[in-house]
Amino acid sequence: MADLLPEHPDFLWHNPDPKPSYDAVIVGGGGHGLATAYYLAKNHGITNVAVLERGWLAGGNMARNTTIIRSNYLWDESAAMYEHSLKLWEGLPEELEYDFLFSQRGVMNLAHTLGDVRESVRRVNANKLNGIDAEWIDPQQVKELCPIINIDDDLRYPVMGATYQPRAGIAKHDHVAWAFARKCDEMGVDIIQNCEVTGFVKDGDRVVAVETSRGRISTGKVGLCAAGHSSVLAELAGFRLPIQSHPLQALVSELHEKVHPTVVMSNHVHVYVSQAHKGELVMGAGVDAYNGYGQRGAFHVIEEQMAAAVELFPVFARAHVLRTWGGIVDITLDASPIVSKTPVEQMYVNCGWGTGGFKGTPGAGYSFAHTIATDEPHPLNEPFCLERFETGVLIDEHGAAAVAH
């Protein structure tokens, strides 16, 4: 079948067997891995690249997130990375020649306590200093933007206002992966599915090959983009990563008429809601407390998520859940990613995005490709190095990344 795929007009990319060697190997065929390969080819002319995926293309977190895109993070380093990513998002449909349903419908982050209000206003002011579109809106403005939300005073967690980023929005995650994959394929990148990495070959402290379920692949550079399984790969390479992997759940309802025009998030009650283009409600919650690599989670998390959603959106009370799913998120001590060189020469890691990896897809790929190509960090990802956990120069984004988004 693999021999037939390159000539078949209905396929967006080839499905080749791995070659004996490549200039660079990217481990992980999700959004970040594909974006890294794309920018390696586009910006640095490195096209002899293999993207290795142990399952099917984008079958991990890329297909298991809730597609929210925004850049209203507190700290300068985070704001720079996510704003660059958002600007790339705005041009990608035309650049990749693929309509992946990028919809800038705005994102609201609700405030329910005086502490929430103070923290939210602080973040809005920080965003404005960084040139990011952000504003503080009162409860009535929240209601005007999202008429179905409940802003009554007698709620357990009343809506006291919200931050609002008009340029934020959503995109169709599967389509994003397909768009990157098609362009990678056009530029000569090999996308190799059903190819699990089982080890690494080193010459001293330098990586020289990757052991896979489909044979050994020699390479001069290795980029790890495996999200929740990054720590497993790092152990195979002989070093440890300061991340924990947790299940993260989300769900969708059956199809409804268009009733929800924007994206609403609430860190305080751990729920966030948007409505997909087809009409289903897409909802998510906080991570499950336990560590694990299973793509499933505990029922009580969904139960609490639904209780919060129905309180904020009474119109959803009779909606039916169509399906639930889980991803595996990789969380660092400061809730910020790691995009960095590693103790192994010519091996690089992009992980630790926790619950915010989808929105960072193009920015992560852009900066990580630079690091791999030049063996030096890009200014965007230099603050997100591994060494910060030794120096103590952390980027604490727990307030902005408390729930999945």
Secondary structure as the mmCIF struct_conf table of DSSP 4:
data_model
#
loop_
_struct_conf.conf_type_id
_struct_conf.id
_struct_conf.beg_label_comp_id
_struct_conf.beg_label_asym_id
_struct_conf.beg_label_seq_id
_struct_conf.end_label_comp_id
_struct_conf.end_label_asym_id
_struct_conf.end_label_seq_id
TURN_TY1_P TURN_TY1_P1 ALA A 2 LEU A 4
HELX_RH_3T_P HELX_RH_3T_P1 LEU A 5 GLU A 7
TURN_TY1_P TURN_TY1_P2 PRO A 9 ASP A 10
BEND BEND1 LEU A 12 TRP A 13
HELX_LH_PP_P HELX_LH_PP_P1 PRO A 16 LYS A 19
BEND BEND2 PRO A 20 PRO A 20
STRN STRN1 SER A 21 TYR A 22
BEND BEND3 ASP A 23 ASP A 23
STRN STRN2 ALA A 24 VAL A 27
BEND BEND4 GLY A 30 GLY A 30
HELX_RH_AL_P HELX_RH_AL_P1 GLY A 31 HIS A 44
STRN STRN3 VAL A 49 LEU A 52
BEND BEND5 ARG A 54 TRP A 56
TURN_TY1_P TURN_TY1_P3 LEU A 57 ALA A 58
BEND BEND6 GLY A 60 GLY A 60
HELX_RH_3T_P HELX_RH_3T_P2 ASN A 61 ALA A 63
BEND BEND7 ARG A 64 ASN A 65
STRN STRN4 ILE A 68 ILE A 69
BEND BEND8 LEU A 74 TRP A 75
HELX_RH_AL_P HELX_RH_AL_P2 ASP A 76 LEU A 96
TURN_TY1_P TURN_TY1_P4 GLU A 97 GLU A 97
STRN STRN5 SER A 103 SER A 103
STRN STRN6 VAL A 107 ALA A 111
BEND BEND9 THR A 113 THR A 113
HELX_RH_AL_P HELX_RH_AL_P3 LEU A 114 LEU A 129
TURN_TY1_P TURN_TY1_P5 ASN A 130 GLY A 131
STRN STRN7 GLU A 135 ILE A 137
HELX_RH_AL_P HELX_RH_AL_P4 PRO A 139 LEU A 145
TURN_TY1_P TURN_TY1_P6 PRO A 147 ILE A 148
BEND BEND10 ILE A 149 ILE A 149
TURN_TY1_P TURN_TY1_P7 ASP A 153 ASP A 154
BEND BEND11 LEU A 155 TYR A 157
STRN STRN8 GLY A 161 GLN A 165
TURN_TY1_P TURN_TY1_P8 PRO A 166 ARG A 167
STRN STRN9 GLY A 169 ILE A 170
HELX_RH_AL_P HELX_RH_AL_P5 HIS A 173 GLU A 186
TURN_TY1_P TURN_TY1_P9 MET A 187 GLY A 188
STRN STRN10 ASP A 190 ILE A 192
BEND BEND12 ASN A 194 ASN A 194
STRN STRN11 VAL A 197 ASP A 203
TURN_TY1_P TURN_TY1_P10 GLY A 204 ASP A 205
STRN STRN12 ARG A 206 THR A 212
TURN_TY1_P TURN_TY1_P11 SER A 213 ARG A 214
STRN STRN13 GLY A 215 THR A 219
BEND BEND13 GLY A 220 GLY A 220
STRN STRN14 VAL A 222 LEU A 224
HELX_RH_3T_P HELX_RH_3T_P3 ALA A 227 HIS A 229
HELX_RH_AL_P HELX_RH_AL_P6 SER A 230 ALA A 237
TURN_TY1_P TURN_TY1_P12 GLY A 238 GLY A 238
BEND BEND14 PRO A 242 PRO A 242
STRN STRN15 ILE A 243 LEU A 255
BEND BEND15 LYS A 258 LYS A 258
BEND BEND16 THR A 262 THR A 262
STRN STRN16 VAL A 263 SER A 266
TURN_TY1_P TURN_TY1_P13 ASN A 267 HIS A 270
STRN STRN17 VAL A 271 GLN A 275
TURN_TY1_P TURN_TY1_P14 HIS A 277 LYS A 278
BEND BEND17 GLY A 279 GLY A 279
STRN STRN18 GLU A 280 VAL A 287
HELX_LH_PP_P HELX_LH_PP_P2 ASP A 288 ASP A 288
BEND BEND18 ALA A 289 TYR A 290
BEND BEND19 GLN A 295 GLN A 295
HELX_RH_AL_P HELX_RH_AL_P7 PHE A 299 LEU A 312
HELX_RH_3T_P HELX_RH_3T_P4 PRO A 314 PHE A 316
TURN_TY1_P TURN_TY1_P15 ALA A 317 ARG A 318
STRN STRN19 VAL A 321 THR A 332
TURN_TY1_P TURN_TY1_P16 LEU A 333 ASP A 334
BEND BEND20 ALA A 335 ALA A 335
STRN STRN20 ILE A 338 LYS A 341
BEND BEND21 PRO A 343 VAL A 344
STRN STRN21 GLU A 345 GLU A 345
TURN_TY1_P TURN_TY1_P17 GLN A 346 GLN A 346
STRN STRN22 MET A 347 CYS A 351
STRN STRN23 TRP A 353 TRP A 353
TURN_TY1_P TURN_TY1_P18 GLY A 354 THR A 355
TURN_TY1_P TURN_TY1_P19 GLY A 357 GLY A 360
HELX_RH_AL_P HELX_RH_AL_P8 THR A 361 THR A 374
BEND BEND22 ASP A 375 GLU A 376
TURN_TY1_P TURN_TY1_P20 PRO A 379 ASN A 381
HELX_RH_3T_P HELX_RH_3T_P5 GLU A 382 PHE A 384
TURN_TY1_P TURN_TY1_P21 LEU A 386 GLU A 387
HELX_RH_AL_P HELX_RH_AL_P9 ARG A 388 THR A 391
TURN_TY1_P TURN_TY1_P22 HIS A 398 ALA A 400
BEND BEND23 ALA A 401 VAL A 403
#
